[in-house]
Amino acid sequence: MEIRRFFTANRVGDTFILDGEEFEHAVKVLRYKKGYILIVCDGSGDEYTCVIEDITKTEVVAKIQSVDKSTSESEVAITLYQCLPKGDKLDLIVQKAIELGVSRIVPLTSQNVSETKFNYARLCRVVREASKQCGRAILPTLTQLVDIEDVVFDEDVILFANERETITSLSSVKLPTAKSIAVVVGSEGGFTEEECQSIIDRGAISVSLGRRILRSETAGIVMTALATYLSGGLDI
């Protein structure tokens, strides 16, 4: 039987308590019972192998059997600043960004964003399920919606996917010494000229993704993958 993972910081002595959505997933969906083995992650980067000791009406009590340091987390913290695409495409972007190892996702609005639907609670569930699926040990942070003009970048390197860029390619940017990287991607309509200049004025490196214009969701995934690879976060 596949050993599933769960996220909780609710530790009591040598046991973890699963409640809320994690309880529902374990008991109501997976039909876990006493004696089942699972992996619990508490946000420290460690993975705890546990056995279910008790199940109440609202909680799973899992006793720690062993602990290992996770090898799934990147040493470079990558934040994806992604403008809202149309429809439910943000779900796909979030899923793939988490698989690629991002530590934070900041959904953006800008002058050319036409999408108005933003369901934070639903996206949090996407983050949790994607993190479980790909074996993450730390849940990436998802922020509320932010306007691009209100963003304060504090990363070592800020990479801005600019469709107007004709000189600097992403592959030409040196990233090996960076401990934190920001990846900035616009919506289907892109950023206005004023927004582009504002992003650059805040320290971003304007980069091209090639001779073809990529869709917003493609650009977000490609930029994240390349930034992760160039910074040494993809062991391929």
VOKOLBA-212436 format. One line per field, with one value per residue (C-alpha): residue in three letters; residue number from 0; x, y, z. Coordinates in nm, 3 decimals, m for minus. Example, Ala and Ser with C-alpha at 12.3 -4.5 7.8 and 13.67 -1.06 7.14 Angstrom:
BEGIN
residu	c(Ala; Ser) $
num	c(0; 1) $
c1	c(1.230; 1.367) $
c2	c(m0.450; m0.106) $
c3	c(0.780; 0.714) $
END
This chain:
BEGIN
residu	c(Met; Glu; Ile; Arg; Arg; Phe; Phe; Thr; Ala; Asn; Arg; Val; Gly; Asp; Thr; Phe; Ile; Leu; Asp; Gly; Glu; Glu; Phe; Glu; His; Ala; Val; Lys; Val; Leu; Arg; Tyr; Lys; Lys; Gly; Tyr; Ile; Leu; Ile; Val; Cys; Asp; Gly; Ser; Gly; Asp; Glu; Tyr; Thr; Cys; Val; Ile; Glu; Asp; Ile; Thr; Lys; Thr; Glu; Val; Val; Ala; Lys; Ile; Gln; Ser; Val; Asp; Lys; Ser; Thr; Ser; Glu; Ser; Glu; Val; Ala; Ile; Thr; Leu; Tyr; Gln; Cys; Leu; Pro; Lys; Gly; Asp; Lys; Leu; Asp; Leu; Ile; Val; Gln; Lys; Ala; Ile; Glu; Leu; Gly; Val; Ser; Arg; Ile; Val; Pro; Leu; Thr; Ser; Gln; Asn; Val; Ser; Glu; Thr; Lys; Phe; Asn; Tyr; Ala; Arg; Leu; Cys; Arg; Val; Val; Arg; Glu; Ala; Ser; Lys; Gln; Cys; Gly; Arg; Ala; Ile; Leu; Pro; Thr; Leu; Thr; Gln; Leu; Val; Asp; Ile; Glu; Asp; Val; Val; Phe; Asp; Glu; Asp; Val; Ile; Leu; Phe; Ala; Asn; Glu; Arg; Glu; Thr; Ile; Thr; Ser; Leu; Ser; Ser; Val; Lys; Leu; Pro; Thr; Ala; Lys; Ser; Ile; Ala; Val; Val; Val; Gly; Ser; Glu; Gly; Gly; Phe; Thr; Glu; Glu; Glu; Cys; Gln; Ser; Ile; Ile; Asp; Arg; Gly; Ala; Ile; Ser; Val; Ser; Leu; Gly; Arg; Arg; Ile; Leu; Arg; Ser; Glu; Thr; Ala; Gly; Ile; Val; Met; Thr; Ala; Leu; Ala; Thr; Tyr; Leu; Ser; Gly; Gly; Leu; Asp; Ile) $
num	c(0; 1; 2; 3; 4; 5; 6; 7; 8; 9; 10; 11; 12; 13; 14; 15; 16; 17; 18; 19; 20; 21; 22; 23; 24; 25; 26; 27; 28; 29; 30; 31; 32; 33; 34; 35; 36; 37; 38; 39; 40; 41; 42; 43; 44; 45; 46; 47; 48; 49; 50; 51; 52; 53; 54; 55; 56; 57; 58; 59; 60; 61; 62; 63; 64; 65; 66; 67; 68; 69; 70; 71; 72; 73; 74; 75; 76; 77; 78; 79; 80; 81; 82; 83; 84; 85; 86; 87; 88; 89; 90; 91; 92; 93; 94; 95; 96; 97; 98; 99; 100; 101; 102; 103; 104; 105; 106; 107; 108; 109; 110; 111; 112; 113; 114; 115; 116; 117; 118; 119; 120; 121; 122; 123; 124; 125; 126; 127; 128; 129; 130; 131; 132; 133; 134; 135; 136; 137; 138; 139; 140; 141; 142; 143; 144; 145; 146; 147; 148; 149; 150; 151; 152; 153; 154; 155; 156; 157; 158; 159; 160; 161; 162; 163; 164; 165; 166; 167; 168; 169; 170; 171; 172; 173; 174; 175; 176; 177; 178; 179; 180; 181; 182; 183; 184; 185; 186; 187; 188; 189; 190; 191; 192; 193; 194; 195; 196; 197; 198; 199; 200; 201; 202; 203; 204; 205; 206; 207; 208; 209; 210; 211; 212; 213; 214; 215; 216; 217; 218; 219; 220; 221; 222; 223; 224; 225; 226; 227; 228; 229; 230; 231; 232; 233; 234; 235) $
c1	c(0.000; 0.131; 0.240; 0.074; 0.194; 0.012; 0.092; 0.042; 0.236; 0.011; 0.257; 0.205; 0.509; 0.591; 0.261; 0.110; m0.258; m0.434; m0.757; m0.967; m0.902; m0.614; m0.840; m1.107; m0.854; m0.708; m1.030; m1.312; m1.125; m0.840; m1.025; m0.718; m0.744; m0.541; m0.203; m0.171; 0.163; 0.185; 0.437; 0.383; 0.556; 0.554; 0.714; 1.063; 1.192; 1.181; 0.967; 0.824; 0.720; 0.426; 0.178; m0.185; m0.236; m0.594; m0.881; m1.153; m1.451; m1.239; m0.872; m0.610; m0.337; m0.017; 0.285; 0.634; 0.839; 1.135; 1.243; 1.443; 1.560; 1.378; 1.579; 1.293; 1.343; 1.565; 1.841; 1.734; 1.405; 1.209; 0.901; 0.667; 0.487; 0.215; m0.059; m0.403; m0.466; m0.816; m1.031; m0.880; m0.531; m0.382; m0.451; m0.218; 0.049; 0.042; 0.059; 0.357; 0.539; 0.515; 0.641; 0.937; 1.017; 0.897; 0.875; 0.620; 0.351; 0.222; m0.086; m0.090; m0.334; m0.231; m0.388; m0.431; m0.568; m0.924; m0.983; m1.178; m1.228; m0.979; m1.061; m0.785; m0.925; m0.953; m0.597; m0.470; m0.616; m0.439; m0.111; m0.160; m0.259; 0.021; 0.274; 0.159; 0.161; 0.518; 0.667; 0.734; 0.820; 0.734; 0.410; 0.488; 0.336; 0.042; m0.036; m0.353; m0.394; m0.155; m0.138; 0.194; 0.251; 0.230; 0.486; 0.808; 1.077; 1.334; 1.491; 1.858; 1.766; 1.444; 1.375; 1.108; 0.964; 0.933; 0.792; 0.945; 1.297; 1.526; 1.875; 1.899; 1.806; 1.724; 2.010; 2.261; 2.175; 2.413; 2.225; 2.451; 2.522; 2.163; 1.987; 1.649; 1.500; 1.184; 1.014; 0.767; 0.512; 0.230; m0.122; m0.244; m0.235; 0.109; 0.216; 0.176; 0.491; 0.460; 0.431; 0.730; 0.944; 0.824; 0.924; 1.268; 1.310; 1.260; 1.567; 1.430; 1.632; 1.425; 1.469; 1.345; 1.202; 1.281; 1.147; 0.792; 0.537; 0.433; 0.093; 0.081; 0.055; 0.336; 0.563; 0.506; 0.594; 0.889; 1.036; 1.008; 1.164; 1.455; 1.521; 1.522; 1.755; 1.998; 2.021; 2.101; 1.765; 1.688; 1.909; 1.878) $
c2	c(0.000; 0.344; 0.549; 0.891; 1.218; 1.474; 1.825; 1.942; 2.134; 1.994; 1.782; 1.653; 1.474; 1.187; 1.208; 1.423; 1.515; 1.531; 1.730; 1.936; 1.865; 1.629; 1.422; 1.414; 1.308; 1.030; 0.886; 0.977; 0.960; 0.712; 0.508; 0.488; 0.277; 0.214; 0.062; 0.229; 0.392; 0.751; 1.033; 1.359; 1.687; 1.971; 2.247; 2.197; 2.009; 1.678; 1.379; 1.172; 0.814; 0.752; 0.481; 0.560; 0.501; 0.621; 0.768; 0.976; 1.148; 1.452; 1.354; 1.104; 1.041; 0.927; 0.812; 0.891; 0.587; 0.753; 1.085; 1.172; 1.497; 1.565; 1.582; 1.734; 2.099; 2.333; 2.537; 2.838; 3.006; 3.088; 3.311; 3.314; 3.645; 3.547; 3.769; 3.609; 3.423; 3.363; 3.079; 2.815; 2.823; 2.946; 2.600; 2.446; 2.712; 2.660; 2.282; 2.288; 2.561; 2.349; 2.043; 2.254; 2.353; 2.712; 2.828; 3.107; 3.204; 3.562; 3.601; 3.943; 4.182; 4.454; 4.695; 4.430; 4.155; 4.083; 3.789; 3.886; 3.547; 3.460; 3.187; 3.187; 2.894; 2.673; 2.758; 2.670; 2.323; 2.305; 2.394; 2.124; 1.849; 1.934; 1.934; 1.588; 1.452; 1.556; 1.468; 1.813; 1.841; 2.209; 2.367; 2.660; 2.993; 3.130; 3.498; 3.690; 3.880; 4.179; 4.461; 4.464; 4.826; 4.732; 4.452; 4.501; 4.266; 4.148; 3.860; 3.849; 3.829; 3.943; 3.790; 3.967; 3.787; 4.082; 4.022; 4.355; 4.244; 4.188; 4.183; 3.989; 3.621; 3.428; 3.185; 3.472; 3.566; 3.428; 3.268; 3.015; 3.244; 3.360; 3.236; 3.378; 3.445; 3.625; 3.528; 3.787; 3.693; 3.899; 3.810; 3.733; 4.105; 4.150; 4.451; 4.808; 5.001; 5.196; 4.876; 4.723; 5.025; 5.024; 4.659; 4.729; 5.037; 4.812; 4.610; 4.346; 4.203; 4.217; 3.887; 3.736; 3.385; 3.355; 3.469; 3.346; 3.501; 3.247; 3.224; 3.343; 2.994; 2.865; 3.156; 3.103; 2.735; 2.782; 3.071; 2.877; 2.565; 2.754; 2.962; 2.644; 2.469; 2.761; 2.803; 2.433; 2.331; 2.065; 1.757; 1.655) $
c3	c(0.000; m0.092; 0.208; 0.186; 0.335; 0.546; 0.667; 1.025; 1.290; 1.564; 1.762; 2.114; 2.252; 2.018; 1.829; 1.557; 1.549; 1.213; 1.216; 0.977; 0.608; 0.683; 0.908; 0.637; 0.375; 0.590; 0.732; 0.495; 0.162; 0.214; 0.481; 0.703; 1.020; 1.334; 1.249; 0.908; 0.824; 0.697; 0.657; 0.843; 0.754; 1.005; 0.797; 0.937; 0.634; 0.820; 0.723; 1.009; 0.948; 1.181; 1.268; 1.347; 1.717; 1.753; 1.550; 1.714; 1.554; 1.465; 1.494; 1.388; 1.644; 1.472; 1.673; 1.540; 1.443; 1.270; 1.120; 0.808; 0.653; 0.328; 0.007; m0.195; m0.099; m0.301; m0.138; m0.346; m0.250; m0.565; m0.557; m0.855; m0.905; m1.151; m1.294; m1.300; m1.626; m1.757; m1.630; m1.404; m1.559; m1.232; m1.087; m1.345; m1.290; m0.913; m0.947; m1.181; m0.987; m0.673; m0.857; m0.970; m0.613; m0.561; m0.202; m0.250; m0.502; m0.524; m0.750; m0.916; m1.071; m1.317; m1.563; m1.834; m1.609; m1.716; m1.480; m1.167; m1.001; m0.729; m0.478; m0.217; m0.017; m0.325; m0.433; m0.086; m0.139; m0.476; m0.302; m0.039; m0.283; m0.528; m0.243; m0.133; m0.486; m0.564; m0.224; m0.080; 0.291; 0.330; 0.211; m0.021; 0.082; m0.116; m0.064; m0.125; m0.453; m0.485; m0.739; m0.924; m0.823; m0.454; m0.472; m0.276; m0.406; m0.152; m0.346; m0.449; m0.818; m0.988; m1.329; m1.532; m1.836; m2.074; m2.421; m2.528; m2.435; m2.737; m2.587; m2.258; m2.261; m1.948; m2.010; m2.002; m1.641; m1.377; m1.086; m0.905; m0.604; m0.554; m0.242; m0.344; m0.687; m0.797; m1.124; m1.257; m1.525; m1.672; m1.784; m2.136; m2.213; m2.061; m1.858; m1.979; m2.071; m1.747; m1.542; m1.723; m1.644; m1.284; m1.242; m1.392; m1.172; m0.869; m0.964; m1.200; m1.487; m1.804; m1.991; m2.313; m2.337; m2.706; m3.041; m2.981; m2.745; m2.484; m2.321; m1.962; m1.815; m2.038; m1.946; m1.574; m1.590; m1.828; m1.629; m1.304; m1.457; m1.612; m1.300; m1.091; m1.335; m1.374; m0.996; m0.948; m0.809; m1.071; m1.051; m1.416) $
END
